[in-house]
């Protein structure tokens, strides 16, 4: 996991240093297509794994619960930050 995060930060640093290179400004679409391909290949890998497919209902329920909890937490945190830092306070 730390390897993936390290590679991502190395990419961010490299992109920051090379942000003025015009050729790199045109990589948005190819990157999107590459991500779509990787997601498709991940789907094939999951579909081919008998253990995952057999446990899809319990795993899906847990994943749904985690996704909802994460979304709710993010919304509440965003609401709190907005009201704490950005909302104008009425002055009397």
C-alpha positions as a printed NumPy array, in Angstrom:
array([[  0.   ,   0.   ,   0.   ],
       [  2.82 ,   2.386,   0.85 ],
       [  4.394,   1.59 ,  -2.506],
       [  1.227,   2.681,  -4.344],
       [  0.958,   5.887,  -2.31 ],
       [  4.67 ,   6.583,  -2.819],
       [  4.348,   6.112,  -6.583],
       [  1.345,   8.451,  -6.626],
       [  3.231,  11.174,  -4.738],
       [  6.246,  10.722,  -7.022],
       [  3.905,  11.216,  -9.986],
       [  2.424,  14.335,  -8.397],
       [  5.893,  15.778,  -7.829],
       [  6.965,  14.94 , -11.379],
       [  3.775,  16.455, -12.806],
       [  4.333,  19.586, -10.755],
       [  7.898,  19.941, -12.02 ],
       [  6.868,  19.288, -15.64 ],
       [  3.578,  21.231, -15.608],
       [  4.793,  23.686, -18.241],
       [  5.593,  20.967, -20.792],
       [  2.913,  21.4  , -23.456],
       [  2.885,  17.759, -24.503],
       [  1.862,  16.673, -21.012],
       [ -1.203,  18.926, -21.145],
       [ -2.765,  16.581, -23.733],
       [ -2.654,  13.298, -21.786],
       [ -6.107,  13.619, -20.16 ],
       [ -8.056,  11.498, -22.654],
       [ -5.491,   8.703, -22.965],
       [ -5.312,   8.5  , -19.178],
       [ -9.102,   8.212, -18.953],
       [ -9.14 ,   5.41 , -21.524],
       [ -6.328,   3.642, -19.68 ],
       [ -8.28 ,   3.84 , -16.419],
       [-11.376,   2.435, -18.172],
       [ -9.293,  -0.449, -19.507],
       [ -7.82 ,  -1.146, -16.059],
       [-11.296,  -1.136, -14.493],
       [-12.522,  -3.546, -17.178],
       [ -9.576,  -5.869, -16.52 ],
       [-10.242,  -5.654, -12.781],
       [-13.847,  -6.675, -13.468],
       [-12.65 ,  -9.678, -15.473],
       [-10.334, -10.638, -12.624],
       [-13.131, -10.37 , -10.036],
       [-15.57 , -12.27 , -12.249],
       [-13.079, -15.092, -12.728],
       [-12.47 , -15.477,  -8.98 ],
       [-14.936, -18.138,  -7.753],
       [-14.474, -17.218,  -4.087],
       [-15.406, -13.569,  -4.685],
       [-18.39 , -14.447,  -6.889],
       [-19.704, -16.961,  -4.319],
       [-19.48 , -14.349,  -1.54 ],
       [-20.695, -11.396,  -3.585],
       [-23.909, -10.827,  -1.589],
       [-22.27 , -10.559,   1.874],
       [-19.295,  -8.643,   0.476],
       [-21.607,  -6.349,  -1.489],
       [-23.649,  -5.571,   1.628],
       [-20.533,  -4.726,   3.592],
       [-19.191,  -2.631,   0.725],
       [-22.5  ,  -0.766,   0.466],
       [-22.479,  -0.072,   4.198],
       [-18.887,   1.189,   4.062],
       [-19.621,   3.37 ,   1.029],
       [-22.701,   4.896,   2.656],
       [-20.882,   5.517,   5.926],
       [-17.93 ,   7.098,   4.109],
       [-20.204,   9.293,   2.024],
       [-22.237,  10.374,   5.053],
       [-19.056,  11.17 ,   6.983],
       [-17.674,  13.203,   4.085],
       [-20.914,  15.155,   3.696],
       [-21.07 ,  15.905,   7.419],
       [-17.411,  16.951,   7.51 ],
       [-17.897,  19.187,   4.443],
       [-21.   ,  20.745,   6.005],
       [-19.085,  21.412,   9.219],
       [-16.113,  22.966,   7.435],
       [-18.412,  25.131,   5.312],
       [-20.31 ,  26.441,   8.324],
       [-17.151,  26.896,  10.363],
       [-14.983,  28.675,   7.78 ],
       [-16.973,  29.894,   4.766],
       [-20.489,  30.836,   5.742],
       [-20.981,  34.528,   6.454],
       [-21.999,  35.178,   9.972],
       [-24.76 ,  37.667,  10.653],
       [-23.425,  40.778,  12.274],
       [-25.461,  42.669,  14.784]])
